[in-house]
Structures are given as structure tokens and as C-alpha cells.
Amino acid sequence: MNREITIEELERLPGVRHVYDIRSREHFEKGTYPGAENLPFGDWDPREFAASANGSVYLLCHTGQLSTDLAGGGAE
């Protein structure tokens, strides 16, 4: 299931979660969600990523629009 959530909702979720910040390395280094990994948009391959991720996956960007667009391509 793909849907947009807030950071506050993400923090309330139980269990293990994978959070990927899809902004540029430069923006990632300025600050991100604690524990997030940087996976810049240009490096995104949903086929490879879907096969390697176990559990829920959350994408983080500046406005949420790019994350939502990518999630429609196969990520949760």
C-alpha cells in the first residue's frame, strides 16, 4: 500500500522500518530523519530496491511530491 504520511506519523509506527532520503547528498548532509539512508533520486531503481527491502519502506524528500511519485512506481 502506498500513501503519504507525516514525520509525526512515521515516528509513531511500531517495528522496523526502512527510511530512505531521496534528496541529493548535499541536502541529506544538511540534515535528515534519524537513521535514514541517502538514496538520491538519480540512483533509484525500483526493481532492485523492491527485491532487497524487507518490511515497510518510507521515502523522504523535501515536499513529499517526489517520494509519492516514486512510491507509485513500486515502493511502499
PETAHU-V827093 format. One record per residue. N is the residue number from 1. RES is the residue in one small letter. PHI is phi as a letter, one per 30 degrees, with the letter a starting at -180 (none if undefined). D_CENTER is the distance of its C-alpha to the mean C-alpha in whole Angstrom. Layout:
# PETAHU-V827093
n | res | phi | d_center
N | RES | PHI | D_CENTER
N | RES | PHI | D_CENTER
This chain:
# PETAHU-V827093
n | res | phi | d_center
1 | m | none | 14
2 | n | c | 11
3 | r | a | 12
4 | e | d | 11
5 | i | b | 11
6 | t | d | 12
7 | i | e | 11
8 | e | d | 15
9 | e | d | 14
10 | l | e | 11
11 | e | d | 14
12 | r | d | 16
13 | l | d | 15
14 | p | d | 17
15 | g | i | 16
16 | v | d | 14
17 | r | b | 10
18 | h | c | 7
19 | v | c | 5
20 | y | b | 4
21 | d | c | 5
22 | i | c | 6
23 | r | d | 10
24 | s | d | 13
25 | r | e | 14
26 | e | e | 17
27 | h | d | 14
28 | f | e | 12
29 | e | d | 16
30 | k | d | 17
31 | g | k | 14
32 | t | a | 11
33 | y | d | 10
34 | p | e | 12
35 | g | i | 11
36 | a | d | 8
37 | e | c | 8
38 | n | d | 9
39 | l | b | 8
40 | p | e | 10
41 | f | e | 10
42 | g | d | 14
43 | d | c | 13
44 | w | d | 11
45 | d | b | 13
46 | p | e | 12
47 | r | d | 15
48 | e | d | 15
49 | f | d | 11
50 | a | d | 12
51 | a | d | 15
52 | s | c | 14
53 | a | c | 12
54 | n | c | 14
55 | g | i | 13
56 | s | d | 10
57 | v | b | 6
58 | y | b | 4
59 | l | c | 1
60 | l | b | 4
61 | c | b | 7
62 | h | d | 11
63 | t | c | 12
64 | g | j | 10
65 | q | d | 12
66 | l | d | 10
67 | s | e | 7
68 | t | d | 9
69 | d | d | 11
70 | l | d | 9
71 | a | d | 8
72 | g | d | 12
73 | g | c | 13
74 | g | k | 12
75 | a | c | 8
76 | e | c | 8
